[in-house]
Amino acid sequence: MGINNHVFIGEDSEKIAEQFFPYYKQIMDRVGSSRGWPPMSKQQYDIMRSPGGSLMVGSVEEVIEKIVHEYNLFGFTRFVAHASLGFVPHELTMKSIELFATKVVPEVRKRIMELG
């Protein structure tokens, strides 16, 4: 089974969440307008970012914990990090991808291996 989540990572959780919100809202509002969804609110975004939410936006540790939590729930064998969303500046997207590859992935593998 595979899991696909929107992922955006930064050094500082609150800073990256605030930076990412306008871009995420823009793309979700665009997609939602053709599907009859109301515009995304900051409250919805914050709920989606919460520990039990589906949106993986925050610090390296927060994203690691969310991926491992989803692994414990679903036992997936594939994880797809949807990292390029909307009109996020290229340098922020590249930093997020770098953190995912160099910090998140190795630690997630380690923690999942420890689970047995």
C-alpha positions in Angstrom: 0.0 0.0 0.0 1.2 3.5 -0.7 0.6 6.8 1.0 0.8 10.2 -0.6 1.1 13.4 1.4 1.8 17.0 0.7 5.1 17.7 2.4 6.9 21.0 3.0 9.8 21.2 5.5 11.8 24.0 7.0 14.3 24.5 9.9 11.7 26.4 11.9 8.2 24.9 12.1 6.2 28.1 12.6 8.2 30.1 10.1 7.9 27.5 7.3 4.2 27.0 8.0 3.5 30.8 7.7 5.6 31.0 4.5 3.9 28.0 2.9 0.3 28.9 3.8 -0.4 31.5 1.1 1.0 29.2 -1.7 -0.9 26.2 -0.4 -4.1 28.2 -0.1 -3.7 29.6 -3.6 -3.3 26.1 -5.2 -6.0 24.5 -3.1 -8.5 27.3 -3.8 -7.7 26.9 -7.5 -8.3 23.2 -7.4 -11.3 23.6 -5.1 -13.1 26.1 -7.2 -13.6 23.5 -9.9 -14.8 21.0 -7.4 -17.2 23.3 -5.5 -15.1 23.6 -2.4 -15.1 26.8 -0.3 -11.8 28.8 -0.1 -9.3 27.3 2.4 -9.2 29.0 5.7 -6.1 29.4 8.0 -8.0 27.4 10.6 -8.4 24.4 8.1 -4.7 24.7 7.3 -3.7 24.6 11.0 -5.9 21.6 11.6 -4.4 19.8 8.6 -0.9 20.6 10.0 -1.8 19.3 13.5 -0.2 16.0 14.7 -3.2 14.0 13.5 -3.7 16.0 10.3 -2.8 14.9 6.8 -0.6 17.9 5.8 3.1 17.4 6.6 4.3 21.0 6.9 6.8 21.9 9.6 10.1 21.0 11.0 12.1 17.9 10.2 11.1 16.2 13.5 7.4 17.0 13.0 7.5 15.4 9.5 9.4 12.4 10.8 6.9 11.8 13.5 3.9 12.2 11.2 5.3 9.7 8.7 6.1 7.1 11.4 2.6 7.7 12.8 1.1 7.0 9.4 3.3 3.9 9.1 2.0 2.6 12.4 -1.6 3.2 11.3 -1.4 1.8 7.8 1.7 -0.2 7.4 2.4 1.2 4.0 5.3 0.0 1.8 5.5 3.2 -0.3 5.5 6.8 0.8 5.2 9.6 -1.8 6.1 13.1 -0.7 4.3 15.5 -2.9 6.9 18.3 -2.6 6.2 20.8 -5.5 2.9 22.6 -4.9 1.6 25.7 -6.6 3.8 28.7 -6.8 6.2 28.2 -4.0 9.5 29.9 -4.7 12.0 27.4 -6.2 14.6 27.9 -3.4 12.1 27.0 -0.7 11.0 23.9 -2.5 14.6 22.8 -3.1 15.4 23.4 0.6 12.4 21.3 1.6 13.4 18.5 -0.7 17.0 18.6 0.6 15.8 18.3 4.2 13.5 15.5 3.3 16.3 13.5 1.5 19.1 14.2 4.0 17.3 14.3 7.4 13.8 12.9 7.2 14.3 9.8 5.0 17.2 8.3 7.0 15.5 8.9 10.3 12.2 7.4 9.2 14.0 4.3 7.9 15.8 4.0 11.1 12.7 4.3 13.3 10.7 1.9 11.1 13.5 -0.7 11.2 13.4 -0.4 15.0 9.7 -1.2 15.0 10.5 -4.5 13.5 
